[in-house]
Amino acid sequence: MLFVFHLLDRPGASELRKAVRPAHKEYLAQVADRICVAGPLLSDDQAEMIGSLLVIDFPNLAAAQAWLAAEPFTQAGVYGTSTVNAFQNLWPQRCGQVND
């Protein structure tokens, strides 16, 4: 089952996000074969990362929540709010370019 993670940074977490980002990317790499979509949410002017949007396949909600609890941004306190919802993909994918 796919799960959508909508994760918004707490105010003032920009520098912490930058510092923890390498560990976050390593953690994502562990589930790379199950990732449908992953990337940062951006400020209105697209100059700052303000959160994350992830769509990842997990067997159930408990597994998705456990994964999020151990995620480096979560552990470091980057996220101020987090929501996890089951998701059913009913539309063929059309995504833009992949950036690092």
Secondary structure, 3 states (H helix, E strand, C coil): CEEEEEEEECCCCHHHHHHHHHHHHHHHHCCHHHEEEEEEEECCCCCCEEEEEEEEECCCHHHHHHHHHHCHHHHHCCEEEEEEEEECCCCCCCCCCCCC
